[in-house]
């Protein structure tokens, strides 16, 4: 059995995910203390990929819960399909008295009911109603819940490791924040970005990479951009350049495939007016 001390150096990133020292420390502290890890950062900085790679390192199943503006906490635990039961009572030949067959666990319910530890990703929690995080407090603390319709209590045999991502669209309640280990993923500097790009483009020439990074970071410094290009967009842009065989000398003299980097009309038009496309 893994001790808490072992967890402090258990996650070191992977070949496919380059993590900064601070991010590795946050993950390992969260593992050791068995607290949810709340990760914030710009879109495209690898928050969702982090959960996938933690699951890979731990050898756990990854359960994903993608949050929408209409998502309710109860949906994450379970739903009771009354429509199916009513249909079966009228037209079916099964025993509708067995309510359990109409209970369907949601992502949080599946994570708590799993016989082995899983990694649970609660993705973009700040998209939901402001009360949504508070509605999860009891279950995340106790790691158990009761199915009202049957009286069954589901208790986690192995506490899931919970990764929660936020794009900082709204503030989260203090009571919720107190229960989490927090980490803000800083945008990678040029050296870290170079390592990240090489994971996805291991055979890229050094001079090509230098030129692409220079163009990319210069573009991020352009004032008045509503959405600056992210890591994932840089990787896509380099893929487009390489597949199209764009000569190196063209990069930086009007940015080819600018639509791979800028993703809204205002930014694109502004960049064109500045002669970047």
PEVEN-V180002 format. One line per field, one symbol per residue. ss: DSSP state (@ for helix, = for strand, . for the rest). phi: phi as a letter, one per 20 degrees, with the letter a starting at -180 (. if undefined). psi: psi as a letter, one per 40 degrees, with the letter a starting at -180 (. if undefined). Layout:
BEGIN
ss->???
phi->???
psi->???
END
This chain:
BEGIN
ss->...@@@@......=..=...@@@@@@@@@@@@@..======.....@@@@@@@@@@@@..======......@@@@@===.@@@@@@@@@@.......@@@@===.@@@@@@@....======.@@@....@@@@.@@@@@@.===......===.....======.......@@@@..======....@@@@@@@@@@@.....@@@@@@@@@@@@@@@..........@@@@@@@@@@@@@@...@@@.......@@@....@@@@@@@@@....
phi->.fefffffcfdcncfecedfgfffffffffffeldfdeddrggnenfffgffffffffmdfdddceedfefdggffeacdeffffffffececeeffefgfdecfegfffffeffdfcddddemfffegfeggffegffffelbbdeffdnfddcffcffeddddbemfbfefgffffededbdfffgfffffgfffffecfdffgfffgffffffffffeffmffcffdgffffffffffffemffgfffodneflgffddcbfffffffffemec
psi->hhidddeefdheaidehhiiddddddddddddefiihhhiiiheefdddddddddddefiihhhghhidehiddddciihgdddddddddeieigedgddeehhiaddddddehdihihhhhhfdediidedddeedddddefiihhddeeihhhhdhhihhhhihefdiiiidddddeihihhhihiidddddddddddgdehidddddddddddddddehiehdhiiidddddddddddddefhidedheghhifdeedheidddddddddefe.
END
